[in-house]
Amino acid sequence: MAVAPALPVSGTVTGAVECRITETGTVIARFRLTARPREWDPRSQAWRDGAPLSYVCTVWRELARNAAESLTNGVTVLVHGRITEIRDNTLWLSVDDLGISLRQRIAYTEASLPSPEAAAPISKLPPAPSPTASCDSRPSWWAAERAHGWPGFTPTGDRSAPPPGASPVESRAGTVRSTGVGVITPHPHASTVKGTA
């Protein structure tokens, strides 16, 4: 009796994998597969999905155990097997080998799983700043002066000339100058007060 030639099939697992053990201890698994072969459409000059093909795949022994543990609904697989029957527009395959397609996902084997060391941080992260820490670079006396209404700033009605005794250019601590919008007296913590006249 001639043996049917093996053929490769690519398709998507439909439903859950059924698994059973015979009286002799042989593991048998069975799952359904749906394939949509690509076809060239001469009218649109493009490839399109053809009519779906249904398969029932049967796997044996260690391959059956691995299939039951690895396959889930919606996973695309590559099957290499022989047609044993055609019934109700469904092809029945006896599978010799199968694997998960890497076209749309990453698959890890027991040997290629990342080790715990690979996920460990290279170095410890610096401690997080406390909630009270501030990135403000203004001098320490700024907040106190603001809270007291800027006592060093006195509005003036004359914006054209500085008050008597004030230099319109830059003045040292202990003097008064005009900014054009008011008179600024130097702050006790500052050695120099700068502005534009």
C-alpha positions in Angstrom: 0.0 0.0 0.0 1.4 3.3 -1.0 2.0 5.9 1.7 0.4 9.3 1.2 3.1 12.0 0.7 3.6 14.4 3.6 2.7 18.0 3.0 3.2 21.3 4.9 0.2 23.3 6.1 0.1 26.7 7.7 -3.0 27.7 9.6 -4.6 29.0 12.8 -5.6 26.7 15.6 -9.4 26.8 16.1 -10.7 25.9 19.6 -9.0 23.9 22.3 -6.7 20.9 21.9 -8.3 17.6 22.9 -6.0 15.1 24.6 -6.6 11.5 25.7 -4.5 8.5 26.7 -5.2 5.0 25.3 -5.3 1.8 27.4 -1.7 1.1 26.3 -0.6 4.5 27.6 -0.2 6.2 24.2 -1.0 10.0 24.3 -3.2 11.2 21.4 -4.0 14.9 20.8 -6.3 16.4 18.2 -7.0 20.0 17.2 -8.7 21.8 14.4 -6.9 24.1 12.0 -8.1 26.7 9.6 -6.0 27.8 6.7 -6.5 30.7 4.2 -4.2 30.2 1.3 -3.2 33.4 -0.5 -4.4 33.8 -4.1 -3.5 36.2 -6.8 -6.4 38.3 -8.1 -5.7 39.3 -11.7 -8.5 41.9 -11.6 -7.2 43.9 -8.7 -3.6 42.9 -9.4 -3.1 42.0 -5.7 -2.9 39.1 -3.4 -5.9 38.2 -1.3 -7.1 35.5 1.1 -8.7 32.5 -0.6 -11.5 30.3 0.6 -10.8 28.8 4.1 -9.7 25.2 4.3 -10.5 23.1 7.4 -8.2 20.5 8.9 -8.4 18.1 11.7 -4.9 17.3 13.0 -4.0 14.2 15.0 -0.7 14.0 16.8 0.8 11.1 18.8 3.0 10.4 21.9 5.5 13.1 22.9 4.5 15.4 20.1 0.9 15.1 21.4 2.0 16.0 25.0 3.9 19.1 23.7 1.0 20.2 21.5 -1.5 19.9 24.4 0.8 22.1 26.5 1.7 24.6 23.9 -1.2 25.2 21.5 -4.1 27.6 22.2 -7.0 29.0 20.2 -5.8 31.5 17.7 -2.2 30.5 17.5 -0.7 30.1 13.9 1.2 26.9 13.4 3.1 25.1 10.8 2.1 21.4 10.4 3.9 18.7 8.5 1.7 15.6 8.0 -0.2 13.2 5.7 -3.8 13.3 4.6 -5.6 10.2 6.0 -9.2 11.1 5.2 -11.4 13.7 3.5 -14.8 14.1 5.1 -17.4 16.9 5.1 -15.1 19.2 3.3 -12.4 18.7 6.0 -9.0 17.2 5.5 -7.8 14.9 8.3 -4.1 14.9 8.9 -1.8 12.6 10.7 0.9 15.0 11.9 4.6 14.1 11.9 5.8 17.4 13.2 4.5 20.9 14.0 5.8 24.2 15.2 4.5 27.7 16.1 4.8 30.3 13.4 7.0 33.2 14.2 5.4 35.5 11.7 3.3 37.3 14.3 4.8 36.4 17.6 7.9 35.4 19.6 8.2 31.9 20.9 10.5 30.8 23.7 11.8 27.3 24.3 12.9 25.9 27.6 16.5 26.5 26.6 16.0 30.0 25.4 13.9 31.4 28.3 15.7 34.5 29.8 17.4 33.7 33.1 16.4 35.6 36.3 19.8 37.4 36.1 18.9 38.9 32.8 16.0 40.7 34.4 17.9 41.9 37.4 18.8 45.7 37.4 22.4 46.6 36.6 22.7 49.0 39.5 20.5 50.4 42.2 18.4 53.4 41.3 19.1 56.6 43.2 16.6 57.4 46.0 13.6 59.3 45.0 13.6 63.0 46.1 11.5 63.8 49.2 8.1 65.5 48.5 9.4 68.6 50.3 12.5 68.9 48.0 12.3 71.8 45.6 14.0 72.6 42.3 13.7 76.4 43.0 17.0 78.2 42.4 15.9 81.5 43.8 17.8 82.8 46.9 16.6 81.8 50.4 15.4 85.4 51.2 13.1 85.6 48.2 10.1 83.8 49.8 10.3 85.9 53.0 10.4 89.2 51.0 7.5 88.1 48.8 5.5 87.1 51.9 6.0 90.6 53.4 4.9 92.4 50.2 8.3 93.3 48.9 9.1 96.1 51.4 12.2 97.1 49.4 10.0 98.1 46.4 8.3 101.5 46.7 6.1 102.7 43.8 6.8 106.2 42.4 4.8 108.4 40.2 7.7 109.8 38.3 9.0 107.3 35.8 11.2 109.7 33.9 13.8 110.6 36.5 15.3 108.8 39.5 14.7 110.2 43.0 17.1 112.6 44.6 20.4 111.0 45.4 19.9 107.8 43.3 22.1 106.9 40.5 20.3 105.9 37.2 23.1 103.5 36.4 24.3 100.7 38.8 24.6 101.5 42.5 26.3 99.8 45.4 24.6 98.5 48.6 23.4 101.4 50.7 22.2 103.6 47.8 18.9 103.8 45.9 18.2 103.7 42.2 15.3 104.0 39.8 14.0 101.2 37.5 11.5 103.4 35.6 8.5 101.8 37.4 9.5 102.2 41.0 12.3 102.7 43.5 14.2 99.6 44.6 16.1 99.8 47.8 18.9 97.2 48.0 18.2 94.1 49.9 20.4 93.5 53.0 21.6 90.2 51.6 22.6 91.6 48.2 25.9 93.5 47.6 24.7 94.9 44.3 21.2 95.7 42.8 21.0 95.8 39.0 18.2 97.0 36.8 17.4 99.1 33.7 16.6 102.7 34.0 
